[in-house]
Amino acid sequence: MDEDRASNASEVTNTTTGNEGSGDVVPPVTADQDSNDGQDGSQRDDGSSNKEEDRQPSSIPAETTEQNDVSSSTSNGGSGTDSENDDSSGSEDDDTSGSDEEDEDEEPPLLTYSRIKNIPIRLFQRDTISACNFHDSIFIFGTHSGMLYFTTPHFELIDTLKCHRSSILSIYTDGVSFATASIDGTIVTGLVEDIKSESLIAYDFKRPVNSVVLDTDYLTNRTFVSGGMAGELILSQRNWLGNKTDIVLAKGEGPILSIQKREDILFWFTSTGIHFYDIHSRTSLLNVELPKNDDNSNPFQIFKPHVYIPERDRIFIGWMDHIWTFKISLATKNGHDGFTHGNIGSMLSSAASSFKAMPEKDVDLEYHFVVPLLIAGIASFKDDQLLCLGYEKEYDSENELILKRMPPQLKIFNLIDGSEIYNDEIVCKDYEKLSINDYHLGKHIHPDGELPVEYYLICTSDAIKIKELTLKDHYDWFLKKNQFYEAWSISQYVVDDIDQLETGFKYIDNLLEEGEWGEIGSFMSKVATELSINTKALPTGTVLPDTIQLFNKEWEKLIDISMKEGKLSQLVDSIPYSLHFEHLSYDSILLHVLEQKDTTTFSKLIQCWPLSIFSATKIENKLQQLFETHDTLETFYVNQLIYLLLKDEKQSKALPYMIDVKDPKTIRILQNEPELFSQVMDKLMDIILIPTYISPKLRNAVINNMTLSEIEQALWEPIALIVANRNSISIDKVIATFQEYAKTHSNIDKLLLCILLKIDIIQPDLLVKYENDMINLLSRFDKGPLLEFLQSKTHYDVEKAIQICSSQNDLYYELIYLWGRIGETKKALSIIVNKLNDPSLAIDYIKSWGDVDLWDFLIEYTVDKPNFVDKLLNSYSYLGDKYANVVAGLNDNLRVEEVSSSIIHTLQETDRSYQVNENILKIVDKDTSNYAKRLLELRTRGTIRNPAVESA
């Protein structure tokens, strides 16, 4: 079979074909015919081909009103938009403007719409679009009159080609070659880079061809697959002689409605289902049967199947109201890109080869679900979402699906569960004249990835660009709606710092109008954080950037307004420390708050603000003036003055005020800075008693009625303070202060004792001259350690100590010790006898002194005391010869318990002692005699000596 090529760029010549149109030649089509073809009987009044009429839904009379605006009505996630009146002479897109319904929207729409104005005018005025192909590098539009329009992805016209005499039903391109199939039964192929060259070839199949796909190596092998109303899937290829041959790959399943290819997988659609075929192995991979339709639905073949392949291993299909997603298994790695690519031509094997390869890929059905939409186009959206164009499923009065005169719906479905995420109703021009198969949906991803993905709604009367709103679009939308907070929230990503600030200030103005002072401060803090504005105090002379200057001015404005309206208290927590005022100052703010007697706000400010941003001296002087007025806020003023003086490290100035108000921090300050103690010694008692004013338990307590441990626990801080400063303050002053205080107040000498005892433990030498005072205090408040104190100290006046102890009850042991210390042992012994009546102690006392005369005193002094006599009678070992005096002094009238047994026991003890002594004497006498005899023997013994031996 011969192939005839056009002799010039304006003519397309056709070769003879195989099975369906063998020997028939397509008449040449010239560019001159373009002006007339659109007017003949092959073009319907509503823009669709008469030859296609048997495949289209029944028509409804068209209305004459022209739709000039792009509008949408949104649900499930956004709001639609309207455009301004269309001016088809323009070359730029016409962005949509808001409809009346948008005024109530609180969220920006998900999508934005604009009319494409630079698409070739004749597509709408003289011709209508029947097929589209949106490739990464080129867009191709086919019309019902058989014209092809080639444009850039920006819809700039590249070239036109008259290649068919009737509606173009399918366009295929890989960016290098292209192919079209028409209802007139022809297929035309050519090169994208040289559209009207001799490479143009037309093939006539004599029956309407619905779809065509080219082989990957089409330029080399001229192989393609096509199919149409004849119901045959035909592979066309040159044989080894260079002639075209046609092979039927599949038939008998009804018309071939569409053919698609993904690398080495071929799949097509018939009235029975979807068929997947592995090109490399010539093996069927998967056949998906179509669901059975109920009585109210039209057959699948009435609708176009729509395919979108988002990735090399996934396929999305939308057909009628069904959506399928398929997963392609990973290919066996081979070749430069890691995959094996099969050519359609490989399906024609050598007649001598009987080997049949195994398929290298599998196709699996992932999801299948039904949607409430009759689908006119699909495209992937994002995150497993599918954008679908179509009609809502509605029925007419005869219970038939309505397939015309309805505005198209744009919906987004979740590909996992089929749930509807978003819905827009798009009102196109003359939509009343269109049917579902007149709409086309395309998607284009910009190669650089910087611009947003664009979608295109193309129909016979309109072309609309659809874009997902960018962040900048959201920002502009929020500004337009006066939703300034939402605009500010995303402004950092789309505008510069100045615009971001200005947007935030607009939100502040709204808050001011609404009186939302509680939100203003926190929002200004967010602004500072977002722009990394330093809110801490800055060094004097710091050069401020424009953003900080604007920030400062806004704060000054807000502070000024809040002061005038009495709302400053709601801002104080957020006021930065780095503001550089033009008219106000931090001092003026503090003074204003004092004048307003806003105690809470003033306290917050001086606690939070660093001293570097305001004049502490000025505020201290003001507080002192107010304190001296003695008004109802006197306590507040003095407390704030104390706080500020301490914050300003002016402890010496703060201490007098602190002592007057009984501030518990007074003692801690004096502990940390003992050099200040001397300045407040005149208020020593006030300092010591500060805890008694603070603790409710101590406020009404009598210190002298408390135990020493209770006093130490309650007043440990002042006690520790004086003890720590024992060397820098005068103990005389401390004692004198206590004595002076006691003249007009309840006695608190027990507290003085606690202080002196603590000092005595640490540094006893310091209290040598105060031992008499301590004896007096101990005798009154703590008699227990008095005896030990008397025994361990040596610098007190014994006679005064005796006087003190004699004035107190139950200090007999202390008196015994004191009398003994000055040699008055008999007085001490008389206290033991008369006061203590303790014979054992009396005997022990005499033994400790070793004074024999004391035995005579005790025997004579106690001769009439039975218990003493009894004890003495049983103390022969101590009395010795004095024992007889005890017995001799016994009064016959004195009744002594078991006196006879005592005497007998004593005599027995004496006898035993005598016998022991006698035996000892015998032993000693015997030993003495032995030693004497031995001595006599030694003295009378002679010694023989040999002088000769000794000289040798």
NUNU-803682 format. One record per residue (C-alpha): residue in one letter; y, z, x. Coordinates in steps of 0.2 Angstrom, whole numbers, plus 2048, in hexadecimal, padded with zeros to 3 digits. Example, Ala and Ser with C-alpha at 12.3 -4.5 7.8 and 13.67 -1.06 7.14 Angstrom:
<sites>
a7EA82783E s7FB824844 
</sites>
This chain:
<sites>
m800800800 d8117FB806 e820806807 d8317FE805 r84180780C a852805806 s85C7F8810 n86C803810 a87181580D s8758127FB e86480C7F5 v8538147F3 t8438097F3 n83280F7EE t82180D7F4 t81280A7E9 t8078197E5 g7F581D7E3 n7ED8237D4 e7FB8257C8 g8068177CC s7FD80B7D8 g8077FB7DB d8167FF7D0 v8277FF7D9 v83680A7D4 p8457FF7D2 p8538017DE v86080E7DA t87180B7E1 a8818167E2 d88A80B7D5 q87E8107C8 d8838227CA s89281F7BE n8888187B0 d8778227B1 g87F8317A9 q88482879A d87481F795 g867824789 s85E82E796 q86A83C795 r86B848786 d87B84D77E d87885F783 g87585A795 s86285A796 s85784A798 n84F842789 k83F840793 e83E852795 e840856783 d82E857780 r82D86678D q83D86F787 p83E87B778 s845874768 s857872769 i86587A75E p87587175A a882875767 e89287D763 t8A2875769 t8AB885770 e8AD885783 q8A989578C n8B7897799 d8B38A97A0 v8A58B17A9 s8A18C17A0 s8938CD79F s88E8DC795 t8848E979F s8778F779C n86B9017A7 g8759047B6 g8868FA7B6 s8938F17AD g8978DF7AD t8A68D57B1 d8B18C77AA s8BA8B97B3 e8CA8B17B1 n8CB8A07A8 d8C28937B2 d8CC8867BB s8BF8797C1 s8CB8717CD g8CB8817D8 s8C18827E8 e8BE8957E9 d8B38A07DF d8BC8A87D0 d8B98BB7D1 t8B58C37C0 s8C18CF7B9 g8BD8DE7AE s8BA8DD79B d8C08E978E e8B08F278E e8B28F67A1 d8C190279E e8B490F798 d8A890C7A7 e8A791B7B3 e89C9127BF p89F9017C8 p8938F37C3 l8848EF7CD l8898DD7CE t8988D27CE y89A8C17C8 s8A58B27CC r8A68A07C7 i8A28937D4 k8B08877D4 n8AD87C7E3 i89C8757DC p89D8627D9 i8A785F7C9 r89C8517C3 l88D85E7C1 f8968657B2 q8A18577AC r8968477AE d88584E7B2 t87B85E7B0 i8708687BC s85D8677B9 a85686E7C9 c85C8787D8 n85687D7E9 f85F88A7F3 h85A889805 d861894813 s86B88581B i86E87980C f86F8797F9 i86886A7EF f86B8677DC g86285B7D2 t8698547C1 h86384D7B1 s86983C7B6 g85F83C7C6 m86D8407D2 l86B84C7E2 y87A8567E8 f87985D7F9 t88486C7FD t88787980A p88388B805 h89588C802 f89387E7F5 e89D872800 l8978617FB i88D858809 d887848800 t8808417F0 l8718367ED k86B82D7DE c85882D7DF h85182E7CE r8558267BD s8518367B3 s8518497B4 i84C8507C5 l83F85E7C1 s83C8647D3 i8448657E4 y83C86B7F4 t84386D805 d83F875815 g85087381C v84B863825 s843858818 f845858805 a83B8517F7 t83F84F7E4 a83484C7D5 s83A8457C5 i8368437B3 d8378307B7 g8268317C0 t82D82F7D2 i82E83A7E1 v83B8377EF t83B83E800 g84883E80E l85184781C v85E854819 e86884F829 d86883D824 i86783C811 k86982980F s86082381E e85081881E s84682881D l84882880B i838824802 a8348237EF y8238257E8 d81F8207D6 f8118297CD k8148217BC r8148327B3 p8218407B3 v81F84A7C3 n82485D7C1 s8238637D3 v82085E7E5 v81F8677F6 l81F860807 d813863815 t81986E824 d81785E82F y81E852822 l82884882F t818844838 n80B84282B r81583E81B t80A84A811 f80F852801 v80785A7F1 s80E8567E0 g8098587CE g80F8557BC m80B8517AB a7FB8477B0 g7F38587B4 e7EE8537C5 l7F285C7D6 i7F484D7E2 l7F584E7F5 s7FD83E7FC q7FB83A80E r7FA82B81A n7E9826820 w7E5820831 l7EB80F82D g7FC815828 n7FA812815 k7FD820808 t7ED827800 d7ED8337F1 i7DF8417EF v7DE84B7DF l7DC85D7E4 a7DB8657D3 k7DB85E7C1 g7D58627AF e7DF8727AD g7EE86A7A4 p7FF8647AB i80486A7BC l8148747B8 s8198797C9 i8138797DB q8188857E9 k8138887FB r814896807 e80E891819 d7FC88C817 i7FA893805 l7FD8867F7 f7FE88D7E5 w8028847D4 f8048877C2 t7FB8807B3 s7F98847A1 t7EA88E7A6 g7F08997B4 i7F689B7C6 h7EC8937D4 f7EC8987E6 y7E488D7F3 d7E288F806 i7E887E80E h7DF88281F s7CE885818 r7D087B808 t7CA88A7FE s7D08927EE l7D78A37F1 l7DB8A97E0 n7DC8A37CE v7E78AE7C2 e7E38AA7B0 l7F28AB7A4 p7F38B9797 k7EE8B3785 n7FD8B177A d7FF8B8769 d8048AD75A n8178B175D s8188AB76F n81A899776 p80E892782 f811895795 q813883798 i82388378D f82B88E79B k82E88A7AD p8258957B9 h83189D7C6 v82C8A27D8 y8358AC7E5 i82D8B07F6 p8378BE7FE e82C8C080D r81E8B6815 d8118C180E r8188C47FC i81A8B97ED f8238BD7DD i8208B27CD g8298B37BD w8228A97AE m8278AA79C d8288BE79A h81B8C27A8 i81E8C77BA w8118C67C7 t8128CC7D9 f8058C67E6 k8018CC7F8 i7FC8C0805 s7F08C8812 l7F68C7825 a7F28B682D t7E78B583D k7F28B584C n7F48A4854 g80289A85A h81389D860 d8188A8852 g8088B1850 f8028A8840 t7F789983C h80088D832 g7F5881828 n7FB86F824 i7F8867813 g7F285981D s7E4863824 m7DC863812 l7D7851817 s7C9853823 s7BF84682C a7B183F822 a7A5843830 s7A9855830 s79F860824 f7A687182B k7B087B81F a7BC888826 m7BD89A81F p7CE89E817 e7D98A8823 k7E38B0815 d7E08B9805 v7EB8BA7F6 d7EB8CA7EC l7F38CF7DB e7FE8DE7DE y8078E17CD h8088D87BC f8128DD7AE v81B8D779F v82E8D879D p8398D778E l8418C7794 l83D8B4794 i83F8B07A6 a84A8A17AC g84B8A67BE i8468B47CA a84C8BA7DB s8488CA7E5 f8568D77E5 k8528E67EF d8468F57F2 d8388ED7E7 q8448E77DA l8448D67D2 l8538CD7CB c84F8C37BB l8598B67B1 g8548B27A0 y8558B578D e8528C5783 k8428C3779 e8498C0767 y8418B7759 d8498AC74B s8468AD739 e8368A373B n8308B0747 e8318A3756 l8398A8767 i84B8A3768 l84D898778 k85E891775 r870896772 m86F8A8779 p8798AF788 p86D8B1797 q8688C379C l8688C87AE k85C8D77B1 i8548E17BF f8438E77BE n8398F37C9 l82A8E97D0 i81F8F87D1 d81F8FD7BF g8298F07B6 s8378FB7B0 e8488F47AC i8558FA7B8 y8648F07B4 n86A8E47A6 d8798D87A5 e87C8CB798 i8858BC7A0 v8908B1795 c8908A079D k89A891797 d892888788 y883893788 e88288F776 k87C87E77B l86F883788 s85D887787 i853893793 n84D88579E d85F8807A2 y86288F7AC h85F8917BF l85F8A07CA g86189F7DD k8638AB7EC h86B8A97FD i86B8B480B h8788B1818 p8718AE82A d87C8BB833 g8788C8826 e88A8CE826 l88E8C7815 p8868CE805 v8778C57FD e87D8B87F0 y8748B37E0 y8788A37D6 l8778A07C3 i87788E7C1 c8768857B0 t87B8747A9 s88C87A7A5 d8918887B1 a88E88F7C3 i8908A27C6 k88F8AB7D6 i8878BC7D4 k8898CA7E2 e8848DB7E4 l8948E67E5 t8988EA7F7 l89E8FB7FC k8AF8F37FD d8AD8EC7EB h8A98FE7E6 y8B89057EE d8C38F87E6 w8BB8FB7D5 f8BE90E7D6 l8D090B7DB k8D38FF7CC k8CB90C7C1 n8D691A7C8 q8C69237CE f8CE9287DE y8C19357E3 e8B39297E2 a8BD91C7EC w8C19297F9 s8AF92E7FB i8AA91D801 s8BB918809 q8B691D81B y8AA90E81B v8B5901814 v8C7905819 d8D190C828 d8D691E829 i8E791B822 d8E1913813 q8D4921811 l8E192E812 e8EC925805 t8DD9247F9 g8DA9367FB f8EC93A7F7 k8EB9307E7 y8DD93B7E2 i8E894A7E6 d8F59437DB n8E99437CD l8E49557D0 l8F695A7D0 e8F99517C0 e8EA95A7B8 g8EF96B7C0 e8DE96C7C9 w8E59777D7 g8D497E7DB e8CD96D7E0 i8DC9687EB g8D99737F9 s8C79707FB f8CA95D7FA m8D795E807 s8CA967812 k8BE95980F v8CB94C814 a8CE955824 t8BB956828 e8B9943823 l8C693D82F s8C294A83C i8D495183B n8D5961845 t8DB96F83A k8DC97C848 a8ED980850 l8F397385C p8FD97686C t91097386A g91596286E t905959869 v907947865 l900945853 p8F793584D d8FD92D83D t8EF934833 i8F3945838 q906942834 l90193C823 f8F594A821 n903957825 k90F94F819 e90395080B w8FF96280F e912967810 k91495E7FF l9069687F7 i90B9797FE d91D9767F8 i9179717E7 s90B9807E6 m91898C7EB k9249867DE e9179877D1 g90F9977D6 k8FE98F7DB l8FE9937EE s8F099F7EC q8E49917E7 l8E89887F7 v8E9996805 d8D6994809 s8D898280E i8E9981816 p8E697B828 y8ED983838 s8F3973840 l90196E834 h91196883B f91E96B82D e92E96182B h93696E81F l92A97C81D s922988829 y914994829 d9209A282A s92999C81A i91999C811 l9159AE816 l9269B4811 h9259AB801 v9159B37FD l91C9C4801 e92B9C17F6 q91F9BC7E8 k9169CC7EB d9069C27EB t8FC9CF7F5 t8EB9C67F4 t8F29B67FB f8FC9BF809 s8EC9C880E k8E29B880F l8EF9AF819 i8F29BC827 q8DF9BF829 c8DC9AC82A w8EB9A5833 p8EB9A6846 l8FB9AF84D s8FF99F856 i905996846 f9119A3840 s91D9B0847 a9149C1846 t9239CB84B k92E9C383C i9209C8830 e91E9D9837 n9309DD836 k9309D7824 l9219E281F q9299F1828 q9399EE81D l92F9ED80D f9259FC812 e935A06814 t93AA02802 h92CA0D7FC d929A037ED t918A027E4 l9119F67F1 e915A027FF t902A05803 f8FF9F2804 y90E9EF80F v9099FC81C n8F69F681C q8FC9E481F l9089EA82C i8FA9F3835 y8EE9E4834 l8FB9D883B l9009E4849 l8EE9E684E k8EB9D384D d8FA9D1858 e8F39DE864 k9019EB861 q8F69FA860 s903A06866 k90EA01858 a900A0184B l8F9A1284F p907A1D847 y905A13836 m8F2A14838 i8F2A2783A d8FEA2982B v8F2A1F820 k8E3A27827 d8DCA1682D p8CAA19834 k8CDA0B841 t8D9A18849 i8CCA21852 r8C3A11858 i8D3A0A85F l8D6A1B869 q8C4A1A86F n8C6A09876 e8D8A0B87C p8D9A1E882 e8E9A1B88A l8F1A1B879 f8EBA2D875 s8F9A3587E q906A2C872 v8FEA34863 m8FAA45869 d907A4D85D k8FBA4684E l8EBA4C856 m8E6A56847 d8E9A4883B i8DFA3C847 i8D0A49847 l8D0A4B834 i8D1A38830 p8BEA3882B t8C1A4681E y8CEA3B815 i8C2A2C814 s8B2A3480F p8B1A3B7FD k8A5A48803 l8B0A4F810 r8C1A4D806 n8BFA5E7FD a8B3A66809 v8B7A76813 i8B2A73825 n8AFA8582A n8A2A8581C m898A77824 t88BA79831 l88EA73842 s882A65840 e88AA5F830 i89BA60839 e895A56848 q88DA4883C a89DA47831 l8AAA4883F w8A1A4084D e8AEA33851 p8BDA3F853 i8B2A4B85D a8ACA3D868 l8BEA3786A i8C4A48871 v8B5A4B87C a8B7A3A883 n8CAA3D887 r8C7A4F88D n8CEA4C89E s8DEA43897 i8E3A4F88A s8E6A6288B i8D9A6E884 d8E7A7A882 k8EFA6D877 v8DFA6A86D i8DDA7D86A a8EFA80866 t8EFA7285A f8E0A7A851 q8E9A8A851 e8F9A8384A y8F0A7983C a8E7A89837 k8F7A91833 t8FAA86824 h8E9A7F820 s8D8A8581E n8D0A8A82E i8C6A7D837 d8C1A87847 k8AFA82845 l8B4A70849 l8BDA76859 l8ADA7F85E c8A3A6E85C i8B0A66867 l8AFA73874 l89CA74874 k89BA61877 i8A8A62886 d89EA7188D i88EA6788D i896A58896 q8A3A618A1 p8A1A748A1 d8ADA778AF l8BBA718A4 l8B9A80898 v8B8A8E8A5 k8C9A9589F y8C4A9388C e8B4A9D88D n8BBAAC884 d8C1AA0876 m8AFA99875 i8A7AAA874 n8B3AAE865 l8AEA9E85D l89CAA0860 s89CAB285A r8A3AAB84A f89BA9B846 d88BA99851 k884AAA857 g873AA285D p879A9A86D l885AA9871 l879AB387C e874AA4886 f887AA0888 l88BAB188E q87CAB189A s881AA08A1 k894AA28A2 t89DAAD8AF h8B0AAB8AC y8B2AB489C d8B9AC5899 v8AAAD0897 e8B4ADE88F k8BCAD2883 a8ABACB87F i8A4ADC87C q8B3ADF870 i8AFACE867 c89DAD1866 s89FAE3860 s8AAADD852 q89CAD284B n88CAD7844 d87BAD484B l881AD085D y877ADE865 y86EAD4871 e87EACC877 l886ADE879 i876AE4882 y879AD688E l88BAD9890 w889AEC892 g87CAE989F r887ADD8A8 i894AEA8AB g887AF78B0 e888B018A0 t875B0089E k874B11894 k880B09887 a875AFA886 l865B05885 s86DB0F877 i870AFF86D i85EAFB86F v859B0C869 n866B0F85C k869AFD855 l859AF4859 n84DB03859 d841AF9864 p838B04871 s82FAF5879 l840AEC87C a847AFD883 i838AFF88F d83AAED895 y84DAEF897 i849AFE8A3 k83CAF58AC s848AE68AE w855AF18B6 g849AFC8C0 d854B0B8BE v849B1B8BE d857B258B6 l856B1A8A6 w845B218A3 d84CB338A3 f85AB2C897 l84EB2488C i841B3288B e84FB3F888 y858B3387B t849B2F871 v83FB3F872 d841B4185F k83CB2F85B p82AB2D857 n829B1B85B f831B1C86C v826B2C870 d816B2386B k81CB14876 l820B1F885 l80FB28883 n806B18885 s811B12894 y80AB1E8A1 s808B0F8AD y81BB0D8AD l820B1F8AC g816B268B9 d81BB388BD k828B378AE y819B378A2 a818B498A4 n82AB4A89E v826B4188E v817B4D88A a821B5C88E g82FB56883 l824B54874 n82BB5F865 d81DB6885C n825B6284C l826B50851 r818B46848 v812B39854 e804B2E84E e7F4B31858 v7FDB3A866 s7ECB4286C s7E4B3286E s7F3B2B878 i7F2B3A883 i7DFB3A885 h7E0B27889 t7EDB2B896 l7E2B3889E q7D3B2D89E e7DEB1F8A6 t7E4B2C8B3 d7D2B328B6 r7CCB208B8 s7DAB1C8C4 y7D6B2C8CE q7C4B268D0 v7C9B158D5 n7D5B1C8E1 e7C7B288E8 n7BBB1A8EA i7C7B0F8F2 l7CBB1D8FE k7B8B1F902 i7B7B0C906 v7C6B0D911 d7C0B1D91A k7AFB1591E d7B7B05924 t7C3B0F92F s7B4B19937 n7ABB0893B y7BAB01943 a7BDB1194D k7ABB11954 r7ADAFE958 l7BDB02962 l7B5B1096B e7A6B05971 l7B2AF7977 r7BCB03981 t7ACB0B98A r7A3AFB98D g7A1AF59A0 t7A0AE49A7 i796ADD9B6 r79FAD19C1 n799AC69D0 p7A7AC29DB a79DAB59E5 v79AAAB9D5 e7ABAAD9CF s7B2AA79E0 a7A6A989E0 
</sites>
